[in-house]
Amino acid sequence: MRLEGKPVLPIWGEIIPGNTGKSKYDVMPVDTSLTMQDVFTKYPGIWDKSTPEIGDLRGNNFMVWDQEIQNGYAEERFSDVPILVPYLREGSDRCVILCPGGAYLTKSMDSEGAEVAAVLNEAGISAFVLWYRSYPYHAPFMYLDCQRAVRYVRYHAAEYGIDPNKIAAAGFSAGGNLCGVHALCFGNQPVEIEGYEPDAIDAVDGRVNALGLIYPAVSMLDDKITAVIAGIDVYNDREKRNAFAAQYDLRTHVQPDSAPAFLCACVDDEVVPPPLLAELAVAYGKQKVPCELHLFPYGGHGFGACHYHPVGPFPEPDYSAVKQWLALFTNWLNRLFA
């Protein structure tokens, strides 16, 4: 989606770490003759589970070009400007920073952003939808965008009527991995990128007060998504691939002072393994950190606000069971922030 006409908040200053201005097409060649049908049937790339080989990424590259550059908010060069789209609820002293997913290729700004924000507003909660940098950007820049978003909202909390101790983040799929890695692995770490000078916002606490992980990528072990987050060279080198997965495995980074968490997925999710979410809940329990886990019998992957959005050659899912997650989440958060 294009964001012209919508209020947006650029979260970085004049200098954005990781932005070189170089052409993305130098590292992401695009065949513009493809169609979205080709992406799912001929060139699935990172979604091809029939082989561990990374294969041809032309379909993934086309998706980024089509949805992010041509019809989204990304630039053709490494000059993207990460933003927050505010959905403020008058009188609310709490908020959620929403991190849409999309395999670190695209972002589902509607179904996992604006539509969820509307539900939060109805429950008396303000929301900010984060548009962060993704492929062909590599880690840590997407994680730094999430950290910066938390710091930005906390820095400007008084302007939005937000209690700086009532800032949550919630992410979906890759967006769940994004805010999970930020909350559990990055937290309040300083931004140490060559050529970047930290500013006043970077001095603000970057930790969230609550965390919502909705069908998140808990671990990237042997997951082809590593190729777009860290690079094909990392994925193709088993030692580097395993080290990258270990560095950002959510299960091993829960600490006693981690933020309380709300975890949610469906048993029939064929994209990310639901058992990993249960293992993450166990990790929270071992550290005695409050955690609420919901596993629904059906609803698949990518249910978001539970409004059907056709994607590729996939049938319409049954949301009758999982749609209650929205009320469960807002009730959980309002109790926590009471």
C-alpha positions in Angstrom: 0.0 0.0 0.0 1.1 3.6 -0.6 1.0 5.8 2.5 0.5 9.2 0.8 -2.2 11.2 2.6 -1.7 9.3 5.8 0.1 10.9 8.8 3.5 9.3 9.2 6.3 9.7 11.7 9.9 9.2 10.4 11.6 7.6 13.4 15.3 8.4 12.5 17.0 11.7 12.1 18.8 13.0 9.1 21.4 10.1 9.2 19.9 6.6 9.1 22.3 3.8 10.0 22.6 1.3 7.1 21.5 3.7 4.4 24.2 3.9 1.8 22.3 5.3 -1.1 23.5 2.4 -3.4 21.1 0.7 -5.8 19.2 -2.2 -4.4 19.3 -3.8 -7.9 23.0 -4.4 -7.5 22.2 -7.1 -5.0 18.6 -7.8 -5.9 18.2 -8.3 -9.7 14.5 -8.1 -10.7 12.7 -9.8 -13.6 9.8 -7.5 -14.1 8.1 -9.9 -16.5 7.0 -12.2 -13.6 3.6 -12.3 -12.0 2.5 -13.0 -8.5 1.4 -16.4 -9.7 4.9 -17.1 -10.8 6.2 -16.2 -7.3 4.2 -19.0 -5.7 4.3 -21.7 -8.4 7.6 -21.3 -10.3 10.0 -19.4 -8.1 9.0 -19.8 -4.5 12.6 -19.2 -3.3 12.7 -19.1 0.5 9.2 -20.8 0.7 10.4 -23.9 -1.2 10.5 -26.7 1.5 11.2 -29.5 -0.9 14.9 -29.0 -0.7 17.4 -27.4 1.7 19.1 -25.6 -1.3 18.2 -21.9 -1.4 17.5 -22.0 -5.2 16.3 -19.2 -7.3 15.3 -16.0 -5.5 13.9 -14.2 -8.5 10.3 -14.7 -7.3 11.2 -13.2 -3.9 13.0 -10.3 -5.6 10.0 -9.7 -7.8 7.7 -9.6 -4.8 9.9 -7.0 -3.1 10.0 -4.9 -6.2 6.2 -5.2 -6.9 4.8 -4.8 -3.4 7.4 -2.7 -1.6 9.0 -0.5 -4.3 6.3 -0.1 -6.9 3.3 -0.3 -4.6 4.7 0.3 -1.2 7.0 2.7 0.7 10.4 1.4 -0.2 12.9 3.1 -2.5 15.0 1.7 -5.3 18.1 2.6 -3.4 19.3 1.8 0.1 17.6 5.1 1.3 14.4 3.8 2.9 12.9 5.9 5.7 11.4 3.8 8.4 8.2 5.3 9.8 5.4 4.9 12.3 1.8 5.3 11.3 -0.1 6.6 14.4 -3.6 5.4 15.3 -4.2 7.4 18.5 -7.1 6.8 20.8 -8.1 9.9 22.6 -7.7 9.6 26.4 -5.5 6.4 26.1 -2.4 6.3 28.2 -1.1 3.0 26.6 0.0 1.9 23.2 1.1 -1.0 21.1 3.7 -0.7 18.3 2.5 -3.1 15.7 5.1 -4.9 13.5 3.5 -6.4 10.4 5.0 -9.5 8.9 5.8 -10.6 5.3 8.9 -12.9 5.5 11.2 -9.9 5.7 10.3 -9.3 2.1 7.1 -7.2 2.4 4.9 -5.9 5.2 1.2 -6.6 5.6 0.4 -3.1 6.6 -3.4 -3.6 6.4 -4.2 -7.0 7.8 -1.5 -7.0 10.5 -1.3 -3.2 10.9 -4.2 -0.8 10.3 -6.9 -3.5 10.9 -5.4 -4.6 14.2 -4.9 -0.9 15.2 -8.6 -0.3 14.7 -9.4 -3.2 17.2 -6.9 -1.8 19.7 -8.5 1.7 19.4 -11.9 0.2 20.2 -10.4 -1.4 23.3 -9.0 2.0 24.4 -5.5 1.4 23.3 -3.5 3.7 21.0 -1.4 2.0 18.2 1.5 2.8 16.0 2.2 0.6 12.9 5.8 0.3 12.1 7.1 0.2 8.5 10.6 -1.1 8.9 13.5 -1.9 6.5 13.6 -5.4 5.1 15.3 -7.3 2.3 17.6 -6.5 0.6 18.6 -4.8 3.9 20.2 -7.4 6.2 20.4 -7.6 10.0 20.8 -5.7 12.3 19.0 -2.9 10.5 15.4 -4.1 10.8 16.0 -4.9 14.5 17.5 -1.4 15.0 14.3 0.1 13.4 12.2 -1.7 15.9 14.4 -0.6 18.8 14.3 3.0 17.5 10.5 2.9 17.2 10.2 2.1 20.9 12.6 4.8 21.8 10.8 7.3 19.5 7.4 6.6 21.1 8.8 6.8 24.6 10.8 10.0 23.8 7.5 11.6 22.5 5.2 9.9 25.0 4.0 13.1 26.6 2.9 14.5 23.2 0.7 11.4 22.6 -0.6 11.2 26.1 1.2 7.9 26.6 2.6 6.6 29.9 6.2 5.8 29.1 5.8 2.6 31.2 2.9 1.4 29.1 4.5 0.8 25.7 4.0 -2.6 24.2 5.1 -4.1 20.9 3.3 -6.8 19.0 4.4 -8.6 15.8 3.1 -11.1 13.3 5.2 -13.8 11.7 8.4 -12.1 10.6 7.2 -9.0 12.5 6.9 -11.3 15.5 10.4 -12.3 15.0 11.4 -8.7 14.6 9.9 -7.4 17.9 10.8 -10.6 19.7 14.4 -10.3 18.7 14.4 -6.7 19.7 12.8 -7.3 23.1 14.8 -10.4 24.0 18.1 -9.9 22.2 18.6 -6.1 21.6 16.6 -4.4 24.3 18.4 -1.3 25.4 21.7 -1.9 23.7 23.4 1.2 22.2 23.3 1.8 18.4 26.9 1.1 17.3 27.0 1.5 13.5 30.0 3.0 11.8 29.3 6.5 10.7 26.3 7.0 12.9 26.2 9.4 15.8 23.6 8.6 18.5 21.1 11.4 19.3 18.9 12.2 22.2 16.3 9.6 21.2 19.0 6.9 21.3 19.6 7.7 24.9 16.0 6.8 25.8 15.2 3.3 27.2 14.5 1.0 24.2 12.8 -1.8 26.2 9.1 -2.6 25.8 6.8 -3.1 28.8 4.8 -5.9 27.2 5.3 -8.1 24.2 2.8 -9.8 21.8 4.0 -12.5 19.5 1.4 -13.7 17.0 2.5 -16.7 15.0 6.1 -15.5 15.2 9.3 -17.1 13.8 10.7 -18.2 17.1 13.9 -19.8 15.7 15.6 -19.4 12.3 17.5 -22.7 12.5 17.8 -24.1 9.0 15.1 -21.7 7.9 15.6 -20.2 4.4 14.4 -16.9 5.7 18.0 -16.6 6.9 19.0 -15.9 3.3 17.0 -12.7 3.2 17.8 -11.5 6.7 21.5 -12.4 6.8 22.4 -13.1 3.2 22.7 -16.2 0.9 26.4 -16.6 1.9 25.4 -17.0 5.5 22.6 -19.5 4.7 24.9 -21.6 2.5 27.6 -21.8 5.2 26.2 -24.2 7.8 28.5 -22.9 10.6 27.5 -19.3 10.0 23.9 -20.3 9.5 23.8 -22.1 12.9 25.6 -19.2 14.6 23.1 -16.7 13.2 20.2 -18.8 14.3 21.6 -19.2 17.8 22.3 -15.4 18.1 18.6 -14.6 17.6 16.8 -17.7 19.0 14.0 -16.3 21.2 13.9 -19.4 23.4 17.4 -18.9 24.8 17.2 -15.2 25.4 14.3 -14.9 27.9 15.6 -13.3 31.2 14.0 -12.7 34.6 13.6 -9.0 33.6 12.0 -9.7 30.2 8.7 -8.1 29.5 5.5 -10.1 30.0 4.4 -11.9 26.9 1.3 -12.9 25.0 1.8 -15.8 22.6 -0.6 -16.9 20.0 -0.7 -19.2 17.0 -2.8 -22.0 15.3 -2.0 -25.7 15.4 -2.5 -26.0 11.7 0.1 -23.3 10.9 2.3 -24.8 8.1 4.7 -21.8 7.9 6.2 -21.6 11.4 6.1 -24.7 13.7 3.6 -24.1 16.6 5.6 -26.3 19.0 8.3 -23.8 19.0 5.9 -21.3 20.5 5.1 -23.7 23.3 8.8 -24.1 23.9 9.1 -20.3 24.2 6.3 -20.3 26.7 8.2 -22.9 28.8 11.3 -20.6 28.6 9.2 -17.8 30.0 8.0 -20.1 32.8 11.5 -21.1 33.8 12.4 -17.5 34.2 9.2 -16.8 36.1 8.1 -14.1 33.6 4.4 -13.8 33.1 3.3 -15.4 29.8 0.0 -16.2 28.3 -0.1 -18.8 25.5 -3.0 -19.5 23.1 -2.9 -22.3 20.5 -6.1 -22.5 18.4 -7.0 -25.7 16.5 -7.3 -24.0 13.1 -6.9 -20.7 11.4 -3.5 -21.3 9.7 -0.8 -18.7 9.3 -1.2 -15.0 8.7 -4.7 -14.5 10.2 -3.9 -11.0 11.5 -7.2 -9.2 12.2 -9.1 -12.1 10.8 -10.4 -10.4 7.7 -9.8 -12.5 4.6 -7.2 -11.1 2.2 -6.5 -13.3 -0.8 -2.8 -14.2 -1.1 -1.6 -16.4 -3.9 -3.3 -19.7 -4.7 -4.5 -20.4 -1.2 -8.1 -21.1 -0.1 -10.0 -18.9 2.4 -9.2 -20.0 5.9 -11.7 -20.6 8.7 -11.2 -17.9 11.3 -14.2 -18.9 13.5 -12.0 -20.1 16.4 -8.9 -17.9 16.2 -10.8 -14.6 15.8 -11.1 -14.5 19.6 -7.4 -13.8 19.9 -8.0 -10.1 19.5 -10.3 -9.8 22.6 -7.9 -12.0 24.5 -5.0 -9.8 23.7 -6.6 -6.5 24.4 -8.0 -7.8 27.7 -4.6 -9.2 28.7 -2.9 -5.9 27.9 -5.5 -3.7 29.6 -5.2 -5.9 32.7 -1.4 -5.6 32.6 -1.4 -1.9 32.2 -4.2 -1.2 34.6 
